[in-house]
Amino acid sequence: MPTFKVKHLPFQNSDHAPILLEAGNYFERGKKGKLFRFEAMWLSREECSEVVANAWRKEVGADPHMRILNCSRDLTKWAATTFGSLKKKIRKVEAELGEAQSGRMDTQTLHKCVGLSAELDELRRLEESYWFARSRANDLRDGDQNTSYFHRKASQRKKRNYVNGLYDKHDVWQEEQEKLHDIVSDYFSDLFETENPSLFDEALAGLETKVSEVSNARLEAEPRGIIRASLGEVFGEPNLCCVMAWYGGLAMATM
């Protein structure tokens, strides 16, 4: 069994091909069939359900395992024909769209650009669905574990969300942590403070009043009398003092 492998790499900036020596327990691996995975983007085509139904009806007397195998084979063939390589299709449509946009723009070319743009949007949507499924699978598999994948994702997110500096109210760039804290604090303090606006009566003159002053006074009043009467019916007078004491303490705690 050989313990090394020699590779000739492509020519680059020289007329000599680089040679790469891979040391270690190297052995030839036979080609393995790809594991079947159902892609969410297949559901965007109505004929997907027809492919499954036809494959399931192929062998009526077969066991469920054989029927599932037929479905996976037929779906794989159908997906290869229907979707093919999304990357190649996207590059092809992008090239066609760029070529159309660089030429003379008339009505026919404009309609062509619109059609190619819609096709490109659909291909990118399918590609996004493809990678989103894998991203979610990775998060579910590795997200709760202390793995390099999780740390890499967290580091990238932290780097992306890190604030290097901010402009203060005088449009001066600040990077010190204390000044950044003051800028953020002052911003939200000013955001939620009143600037003493006037002319409230003129601004509200056109609004129809729905709640009268009497009804508003009733709404603002504390409902102690109603609660006392209701609790008296439920608990009785001997236990009412304890209940009202508890209610009073709860009201003070929530104020």
Secondary structure, 3 states (H helix, E strand, C coil): CCCEEEEECCCCCCCCCCEEEEECCCCCCCCCCCCCCCCHHHHHCCHHHHHHHHHHCCCCCCCHHHHHHHHHHHHHHHHHHHCCCHHHHHHHHHHHHHHHHHCCCCHHHHHHHHHHHHHHHHHHHHHHHHHHHHHHHHHHHHCCCCCHHHHHHHHHHHHHHCCCCEECCCCCEECCHHHHHHHHHHHHHHHCCCCCCCCHHHHCCCCCCCCCHHHHHHHHCCCHHHHHHHHHHHHCHHHHHHHHHHHHHHHHHHC
